[in-house]
Amino acid sequence: MKSRPDIVKEIAVAARLSRQLQAVVARIQRWAPALCPDDPTAQRSRSVPQKLQVLIGVVGGRFGVGTRVMRSQTRQQPVAEARQVCMALAREKLKMPFEQIARCFHRSRHAARHAEDLARDLCQTDARFRGEYEWCQAELDKRLGRRRQIYD
C-alpha cells in the first residue's frame, strides 16, 4: 500500500499532466486552420464577421485594448470590461446570436449572455461605464453608417 505523500505526489503529477494536455489541445485548436486549410470547420471557427471586426476596433480603441487581447482568455478587469461592451453591442446593434458572439470571443454562449446582462446592469449603476458604452454605440453607428435612434 502506498503512503499518503506518494499518493499526493501522484495526484499532483496527474493534475499537472492534465493541465499540460489541455494547453496542447487548445494550441492545436488555435492552429487548426493553418494545419488543415481545406477543412471548412477549421476555417469557420477562426472567421470574424466584418461588422464585428469594426465593433472590436471601436471598443478596443476606446478602452485601449488590442483585438488579440480582446479575444484572448485573459480576465483582467479592463480587458473583461471592454469585452463585455463588445458582446453587448454585438447583440444589441449587430443582432448577432449568442452562439456566434461566443464563438468569436472563444467563450460559451452563457458567458456572452452574462456579459450582456453585466453591461446592462453597469449602464444603470455606473455613470462612467454608461458614458463609455454610449460613446461606443454612437461611434459604431457612425462607422456603420447608421443614424442613432433617440427614444423619448
C-alpha positions in Angstrom: 0.0 0.0 0.0 1.3 3.5 -0.9 1.8 6.1 1.7 -0.1 9.4 1.7 2.8 11.5 0.4 3.2 9.1 -2.5 -0.5 9.3 -3.4 -0.4 13.1 -3.1 2.6 13.2 -5.5 0.8 11.0 -8.0 -2.2 13.3 -7.9 -0.1 16.4 -8.4 1.7 14.8 -11.4 -1.6 13.7 -12.9 -3.1 17.2 -12.4 0.0 18.9 -14.0 -0.2 16.5 -17.0 -3.9 17.2 -17.3 -3.2 21.0 -17.5 -0.4 20.4 -19.9 -2.7 18.3 -22.1 -5.4 20.9 -22.0 -2.9 23.6 -23.1 -1.7 21.4 -26.0 -5.3 20.7 -27.2 -6.1 24.5 -27.0 -2.9 25.2 -29.1 -3.9 22.6 -31.7 -7.4 24.1 -31.9 -5.9 27.5 -32.5 -3.7 26.3 -35.2 -6.3 24.0 -36.9 -7.0 26.4 -39.8 -3.3 26.6 -40.7 -2.8 22.9 -40.4 -6.0 21.9 -42.3 -6.7 24.7 -44.8 -9.2 22.6 -46.7 -11.3 21.8 -43.6 -14.4 24.1 -43.6 -15.0 23.6 -39.9 -11.5 24.8 -39.0 -12.0 27.9 -41.2 -15.4 28.7 -39.7 -14.1 28.8 -36.1 -11.5 31.5 -37.0 -13.6 33.8 -39.1 -15.0 37.0 -37.5 -17.7 38.9 -39.3 -16.6 42.3 -40.8 -19.1 44.3 -38.7 -17.8 42.6 -35.5 -14.3 43.5 -36.5 -15.4 47.1 -36.8 -17.0 46.9 -33.4 -13.9 45.3 -31.8 -11.8 48.1 -33.3 -14.1 50.8 -31.9 -14.4 49.4 -28.4 -10.7 48.3 -28.3 -9.6 51.8 -29.3 -11.8 53.4 -26.7 -10.7 51.1 -23.9 -7.1 50.8 -25.1 -7.3 47.1 -25.6 -6.0 45.3 -28.7 -8.0 43.0 -30.9 -6.0 39.9 -30.0 -6.2 40.7 -26.3 -9.9 41.3 -26.5 -10.5 37.8 -28.0 -8.0 36.2 -25.6 -8.7 34.2 -22.4 -7.5 37.0 -20.1 -9.8 38.1 -17.3 -8.1 41.3 -16.3 -10.7 44.0 -15.5 -10.0 46.5 -18.3 -10.0 43.7 -20.9 -13.1 42.0 -19.5 -14.9 45.3 -19.3 -14.1 46.0 -23.0 -15.1 42.5 -24.0 -18.5 42.9 -22.2 -19.2 46.1 -24.1 -18.3 44.3 -27.3 -20.5 41.4 -26.6 -23.4 43.6 -25.5 -23.1 45.8 -28.6 -22.8 42.8 -30.9 -26.1 41.6 -29.5 -27.9 45.0 -29.5 -26.6 46.7 -32.6 -25.5 43.8 -34.8 -28.3 41.5 -33.8 -25.9 38.6 -33.6 -27.0 35.4 -31.8 -25.2 34.5 -28.5 -23.7 31.4 -30.1 -21.9 33.4 -32.8 -20.8 36.1 -30.4 -19.4 33.4 -28.0 -17.6 31.6 -30.9 -15.9 34.9 -32.0 -14.7 35.6 -28.5 -13.8 32.0 -27.6 -16.4 31.9 -24.9 -19.6 29.9 -24.1 -23.0 31.3 -25.1 -23.7 31.6 -21.4 -20.7 33.9 -20.9 -21.9 36.0 -23.8 -25.4 36.2 -22.2 -23.8 37.1 -18.8 -21.7 39.8 -20.5 -24.8 41.4 -21.9 -26.5 41.3 -18.5 -23.5 42.8 -16.8 -23.2 45.6 -19.3 -26.8 46.5 -18.9 -26.5 46.5 -15.1 -23.4 48.6 -15.2 -25.0 51.1 -17.5 -27.7 51.6 -14.9 -25.4 51.9 -11.9 -22.0 53.3 -13.2 -22.1 56.7 -15.0 -18.5 56.3 -16.3 -19.3 52.9 -17.8 -22.6 54.3 -19.3 -20.6 57.1 -20.9 -18.1 54.7 -22.5 -20.9 52.4 -23.7 -22.9 55.2 -25.2 -19.7 56.6 -26.9 -19.0 53.2 -28.4 -22.7 52.9 -29.6 -22.5 56.3 -31.3 -19.1 55.6 -32.9 -20.3 52.2 -34.1 -23.4 53.8 -35.7 -21.2 56.4 -37.3 -18.8 53.8 -38.7 -21.5 51.5 -40.0 -23.4 54.5 -41.5 -26.5 54.3 -39.3 -28.4 57.0 -37.7 -28.7 56.8 -33.9 -32.3 56.4 -32.8 -33.4 58.6 -29.9 -36.2 57.2 -27.8 -38.4 59.5 -25.8 
